[in-house]
């Protein structure tokens, strides 16, 4: 699941269903659909599974206020996962194929790089 979230600034929220929650990353630029582009992905708090199908407006004064749309959805398979690297194979409408989330601690403890593998 990827939400397009137009809050205080436009960003995309990558949500991976794991262990009964949505592991979530905020991506400041549109997720890459072709190899060669690396995007910042900031690890944020987990969200409940019920949030996966949410589309609508979060009212002013609430956390994340703004418009939320489903940008992409589908299924994925984890190829590799450890504390510094996640490799997944997406089967979505826009994100398809193998992608990597790579820990980027020099940029901050919650920062990762997100890119499509060749």
Biotite code that builds the C-alpha atoms (Angstrom):
import biotite.structure as struc

atoms = struc.array([
    struc.Atom([0.000, 0.000, 0.000], chain_id="A", res_id=1, res_name="UNK", atom_name="CA", element="C"),
    struc.Atom([1.213, 3.487, -0.843], chain_id="A", res_id=2, res_name="UNK", atom_name="CA", element="C"),
    struc.Atom([-0.778, 6.542, 0.202], chain_id="A", res_id=3, res_name="UNK", atom_name="CA", element="C"),
    struc.Atom([-0.354, 9.930, -1.445], chain_id="A", res_id=4, res_name="UNK", atom_name="CA", element="C"),
    struc.Atom([-0.636, 12.254, 1.545], chain_id="A", res_id=5, res_name="UNK", atom_name="CA", element="C"),
    struc.Atom([-1.040, 15.981, 0.996], chain_id="A", res_id=6, res_name="UNK", atom_name="CA", element="C"),
    struc.Atom([-0.527, 17.223, 4.553], chain_id="A", res_id=7, res_name="UNK", atom_name="CA", element="C"),
    struc.Atom([1.780, 20.097, 5.555], chain_id="A", res_id=8, res_name="UNK", atom_name="CA", element="C"),
    struc.Atom([3.722, 18.971, 2.460], chain_id="A", res_id=9, res_name="UNK", atom_name="CA", element="C"),
    struc.Atom([2.996, 16.416, -0.248], chain_id="A", res_id=10, res_name="UNK", atom_name="CA", element="C"),
    struc.Atom([4.600, 13.033, 0.396], chain_id="A", res_id=11, res_name="UNK", atom_name="CA", element="C"),
    struc.Atom([3.938, 9.324, -0.091], chain_id="A", res_id=12, res_name="UNK", atom_name="CA", element="C"),
    struc.Atom([3.500, 6.792, 2.723], chain_id="A", res_id=13, res_name="UNK", atom_name="CA", element="C"),
    struc.Atom([4.806, 3.302, 2.012], chain_id="A", res_id=14, res_name="UNK", atom_name="CA", element="C"),
    struc.Atom([2.977, 0.796, 4.216], chain_id="A", res_id=15, res_name="UNK", atom_name="CA", element="C"),
    struc.Atom([4.087, -2.830, 4.518], chain_id="A", res_id=16, res_name="UNK", atom_name="CA", element="C"),
    struc.Atom([1.812, -5.236, 6.376], chain_id="A", res_id=17, res_name="UNK", atom_name="CA", element="C"),
    struc.Atom([3.957, -7.048, 8.939], chain_id="A", res_id=18, res_name="UNK", atom_name="CA", element="C"),
    struc.Atom([3.087, -8.754, 12.217], chain_id="A", res_id=19, res_name="UNK", atom_name="CA", element="C"),
    struc.Atom([-0.448, -7.348, 12.338], chain_id="A", res_id=20, res_name="UNK", atom_name="CA", element="C"),
    struc.Atom([0.486, -3.701, 11.703], chain_id="A", res_id=21, res_name="UNK", atom_name="CA", element="C"),
    struc.Atom([1.494, -1.478, 8.790], chain_id="A", res_id=22, res_name="UNK", atom_name="CA", element="C"),
    struc.Atom([5.225, -0.766, 8.982], chain_id="A", res_id=23, res_name="UNK", atom_name="CA", element="C"),
    struc.Atom([5.366, 2.765, 7.555], chain_id="A", res_id=24, res_name="UNK", atom_name="CA", element="C"),
    struc.Atom([7.851, 4.992, 5.749], chain_id="A", res_id=25, res_name="UNK", atom_name="CA", element="C"),
    struc.Atom([7.256, 8.593, 4.622], chain_id="A", res_id=26, res_name="UNK", atom_name="CA", element="C"),
    struc.Atom([8.755, 9.256, 1.190], chain_id="A", res_id=27, res_name="UNK", atom_name="CA", element="C"),
    struc.Atom([9.114, 12.984, 0.334], chain_id="A", res_id=28, res_name="UNK", atom_name="CA", element="C"),
    struc.Atom([9.181, 12.439, -3.457], chain_id="A", res_id=29, res_name="UNK", atom_name="CA", element="C"),
    struc.Atom([7.021, 10.200, -5.625], chain_id="A", res_id=30, res_name="UNK", atom_name="CA", element="C"),
    struc.Atom([8.223, 6.580, -5.323], chain_id="A", res_id=31, res_name="UNK", atom_name="CA", element="C"),
    struc.Atom([10.469, 5.457, -8.188], chain_id="A", res_id=32, res_name="UNK", atom_name="CA", element="C"),
    struc.Atom([8.937, 3.137, -10.768], chain_id="A", res_id=33, res_name="UNK", atom_name="CA", element="C"),
    struc.Atom([12.179, 2.695, -12.745], chain_id="A", res_id=34, res_name="UNK", atom_name="CA", element="C"),
    struc.Atom([15.690, 1.702, -11.568], chain_id="A", res_id=35, res_name="UNK", atom_name="CA", element="C"),
    struc.Atom([18.293, 4.425, -11.081], chain_id="A", res_id=36, res_name="UNK", atom_name="CA", element="C"),
    struc.Atom([16.432, 6.815, -8.778], chain_id="A", res_id=37, res_name="UNK", atom_name="CA", element="C"),
    struc.Atom([16.996, 6.689, -5.008], chain_id="A", res_id=38, res_name="UNK", atom_name="CA", element="C"),
    struc.Atom([14.498, 8.339, -2.694], chain_id="A", res_id=39, res_name="UNK", atom_name="CA", element="C"),
    struc.Atom([14.702, 9.157, 0.973], chain_id="A", res_id=40, res_name="UNK", atom_name="CA", element="C"),
    struc.Atom([12.289, 7.071, 3.078], chain_id="A", res_id=41, res_name="UNK", atom_name="CA", element="C"),
    struc.Atom([11.816, 8.090, 6.709], chain_id="A", res_id=42, res_name="UNK", atom_name="CA", element="C"),
    struc.Atom([10.670, 5.354, 9.090], chain_id="A", res_id=43, res_name="UNK", atom_name="CA", element="C"),
    struc.Atom([7.613, 6.588, 10.983], chain_id="A", res_id=44, res_name="UNK", atom_name="CA", element="C"),
    struc.Atom([5.284, 4.995, 13.536], chain_id="A", res_id=45, res_name="UNK", atom_name="CA", element="C"),
    struc.Atom([3.419, 1.819, 12.664], chain_id="A", res_id=46, res_name="UNK", atom_name="CA", element="C"),
    struc.Atom([-0.225, 2.192, 11.663], chain_id="A", res_id=47, res_name="UNK", atom_name="CA", element="C"),
    struc.Atom([-3.142, -0.191, 12.283], chain_id="A", res_id=48, res_name="UNK", atom_name="CA", element="C"),
    struc.Atom([-4.045, -2.569, 9.445], chain_id="A", res_id=49, res_name="UNK", atom_name="CA", element="C"),
    struc.Atom([-7.417, -0.823, 9.122], chain_id="A", res_id=50, res_name="UNK", atom_name="CA", element="C"),
    struc.Atom([-5.593, 2.260, 7.834], chain_id="A", res_id=51, res_name="UNK", atom_name="CA", element="C"),
    struc.Atom([-4.568, 0.449, 4.629], chain_id="A", res_id=52, res_name="UNK", atom_name="CA", element="C"),
    struc.Atom([-7.838, 1.197, 2.828], chain_id="A", res_id=53, res_name="UNK", atom_name="CA", element="C"),
    struc.Atom([-8.251, 4.720, 4.184], chain_id="A", res_id=54, res_name="UNK", atom_name="CA", element="C"),
    struc.Atom([-8.868, 7.526, 1.707], chain_id="A", res_id=55, res_name="UNK", atom_name="CA", element="C"),
    struc.Atom([-10.246, 10.880, 2.718], chain_id="A", res_id=56, res_name="UNK", atom_name="CA", element="C"),
    struc.Atom([-9.512, 14.042, 4.631], chain_id="A", res_id=57, res_name="UNK", atom_name="CA", element="C"),
    struc.Atom([-7.867, 14.162, 8.037], chain_id="A", res_id=58, res_name="UNK", atom_name="CA", element="C"),
    struc.Atom([-9.315, 17.277, 9.695], chain_id="A", res_id=59, res_name="UNK", atom_name="CA", element="C"),
    struc.Atom([-7.240, 20.330, 10.641], chain_id="A", res_id=60, res_name="UNK", atom_name="CA", element="C"),
    struc.Atom([-5.870, 20.090, 14.152], chain_id="A", res_id=61, res_name="UNK", atom_name="CA", element="C"),
    struc.Atom([-5.330, 16.323, 13.930], chain_id="A", res_id=62, res_name="UNK", atom_name="CA", element="C"),
    struc.Atom([-2.009, 14.614, 13.287], chain_id="A", res_id=63, res_name="UNK", atom_name="CA", element="C"),
    struc.Atom([-1.452, 14.290, 9.528], chain_id="A", res_id=64, res_name="UNK", atom_name="CA", element="C"),
    struc.Atom([-4.198, 16.783, 8.626], chain_id="A", res_id=65, res_name="UNK", atom_name="CA", element="C"),
    struc.Atom([-4.786, 16.839, 4.879], chain_id="A", res_id=66, res_name="UNK", atom_name="CA", element="C"),
    struc.Atom([-5.924, 14.674, 2.000], chain_id="A", res_id=67, res_name="UNK", atom_name="CA", element="C"),
    struc.Atom([-5.020, 10.978, 1.792], chain_id="A", res_id=68, res_name="UNK", atom_name="CA", element="C"),
    struc.Atom([-5.432, 8.984, -1.444], chain_id="A", res_id=69, res_name="UNK", atom_name="CA", element="C"),
    struc.Atom([-4.423, 5.456, -2.327], chain_id="A", res_id=70, res_name="UNK", atom_name="CA", element="C"),
    struc.Atom([-1.600, 5.886, -4.841], chain_id="A", res_id=71, res_name="UNK", atom_name="CA", element="C"),
    struc.Atom([-0.852, 2.166, -5.249], chain_id="A", res_id=72, res_name="UNK", atom_name="CA", element="C"),
    struc.Atom([-1.778, -1.142, -3.684], chain_id="A", res_id=73, res_name="UNK", atom_name="CA", element="C"),
    struc.Atom([-1.043, -4.798, -4.193], chain_id="A", res_id=74, res_name="UNK", atom_name="CA", element="C"),
    struc.Atom([0.928, -7.538, -2.515], chain_id="A", res_id=75, res_name="UNK", atom_name="CA", element="C"),
    struc.Atom([4.591, -8.054, -1.815], chain_id="A", res_id=76, res_name="UNK", atom_name="CA", element="C"),
    struc.Atom([6.986, -10.819, -0.874], chain_id="A", res_id=77, res_name="UNK", atom_name="CA", element="C"),
    struc.Atom([9.946, -10.261, 1.439], chain_id="A", res_id=78, res_name="UNK", atom_name="CA", element="C"),
    struc.Atom([13.167, -11.500, -0.134], chain_id="A", res_id=79, res_name="UNK", atom_name="CA", element="C"),
    struc.Atom([15.521, -10.354, 2.648], chain_id="A", res_id=80, res_name="UNK", atom_name="CA", element="C"),
    struc.Atom([15.025, -8.442, 5.870], chain_id="A", res_id=81, res_name="UNK", atom_name="CA", element="C"),
    struc.Atom([17.446, -7.441, 8.599], chain_id="A", res_id=82, res_name="UNK", atom_name="CA", element="C"),
    struc.Atom([18.085, -4.313, 10.655], chain_id="A", res_id=83, res_name="UNK", atom_name="CA", element="C"),
    struc.Atom([19.756, -2.421, 7.804], chain_id="A", res_id=84, res_name="UNK", atom_name="CA", element="C"),
    struc.Atom([18.260, -3.766, 4.583], chain_id="A", res_id=85, res_name="UNK", atom_name="CA", element="C"),
    struc.Atom([14.854, -4.878, 3.338], chain_id="A", res_id=86, res_name="UNK", atom_name="CA", element="C"),
    struc.Atom([14.476, -6.334, -0.148], chain_id="A", res_id=87, res_name="UNK", atom_name="CA", element="C"),
    struc.Atom([10.912, -6.877, -1.313], chain_id="A", res_id=88, res_name="UNK", atom_name="CA", element="C"),
    struc.Atom([9.219, -7.889, -4.541], chain_id="A", res_id=89, res_name="UNK", atom_name="CA", element="C"),
    struc.Atom([6.157, -5.723, -5.178], chain_id="A", res_id=90, res_name="UNK", atom_name="CA", element="C"),
    struc.Atom([3.153, -6.757, -7.251], chain_id="A", res_id=91, res_name="UNK", atom_name="CA", element="C"),
    struc.Atom([1.229, -3.491, -7.351], chain_id="A", res_id=92, res_name="UNK", atom_name="CA", element="C"),
    struc.Atom([-0.354, -1.404, -10.064], chain_id="A", res_id=93, res_name="UNK", atom_name="CA", element="C"),
    struc.Atom([2.546, 1.090, -10.127], chain_id="A", res_id=94, res_name="UNK", atom_name="CA", element="C"),
    struc.Atom([5.288, -0.510, -8.027], chain_id="A", res_id=95, res_name="UNK", atom_name="CA", element="C"),
    struc.Atom([6.284, -3.793, -9.602], chain_id="A", res_id=96, res_name="UNK", atom_name="CA", element="C"),
    struc.Atom([9.444, -5.813, -9.218], chain_id="A", res_id=97, res_name="UNK", atom_name="CA", element="C"),
    struc.Atom([12.225, -5.870, -6.692], chain_id="A", res_id=98, res_name="UNK", atom_name="CA", element="C"),
    struc.Atom([12.842, -2.872, -4.414], chain_id="A", res_id=99, res_name="UNK", atom_name="CA", element="C"),
    struc.Atom([15.316, -2.164, -1.620], chain_id="A", res_id=100, res_name="UNK", atom_name="CA", element="C"),
    struc.Atom([15.019, -0.167, 1.583], chain_id="A", res_id=101, res_name="UNK", atom_name="CA", element="C"),
    struc.Atom([18.579, 0.491, 2.780], chain_id="A", res_id=102, res_name="UNK", atom_name="CA", element="C"),
    struc.Atom([19.346, 2.029, 6.179], chain_id="A", res_id=103, res_name="UNK", atom_name="CA", element="C"),
    struc.Atom([21.040, 5.433, 5.733], chain_id="A", res_id=104, res_name="UNK", atom_name="CA", element="C"),
    struc.Atom([22.132, 6.261, 9.291], chain_id="A", res_id=105, res_name="UNK", atom_name="CA", element="C"),
    struc.Atom([24.522, 9.039, 8.234], chain_id="A", res_id=106, res_name="UNK", atom_name="CA", element="C"),
    struc.Atom([21.398, 11.024, 7.323], chain_id="A", res_id=107, res_name="UNK", atom_name="CA", element="C"),
    struc.Atom([19.587, 10.219, 10.600], chain_id="A", res_id=108, res_name="UNK", atom_name="CA", element="C"),
    struc.Atom([18.599, 7.161, 12.618], chain_id="A", res_id=109, res_name="UNK", atom_name="CA", element="C"),
    struc.Atom([15.191, 6.750, 10.910], chain_id="A", res_id=110, res_name="UNK", atom_name="CA", element="C"),
    struc.Atom([16.379, 7.484, 7.380], chain_id="A", res_id=111, res_name="UNK", atom_name="CA", element="C"),
    struc.Atom([16.500, 4.878, 4.645], chain_id="A", res_id=112, res_name="UNK", atom_name="CA", element="C"),
    struc.Atom([17.030, 4.920, 0.872], chain_id="A", res_id=113, res_name="UNK", atom_name="CA", element="C"),
    struc.Atom([14.226, 3.443, -1.235], chain_id="A", res_id=114, res_name="UNK", atom_name="CA", element="C"),
    struc.Atom([14.910, 2.340, -4.799], chain_id="A", res_id=115, res_name="UNK", atom_name="CA", element="C"),
    struc.Atom([13.940, -0.100, -7.508], chain_id="A", res_id=116, res_name="UNK", atom_name="CA", element="C"),
    struc.Atom([16.552, -2.756, -8.216], chain_id="A", res_id=117, res_name="UNK", atom_name="CA", element="C"),
    struc.Atom([17.827, -3.370, -11.735], chain_id="A", res_id=118, res_name="UNK", atom_name="CA", element="C"),
])
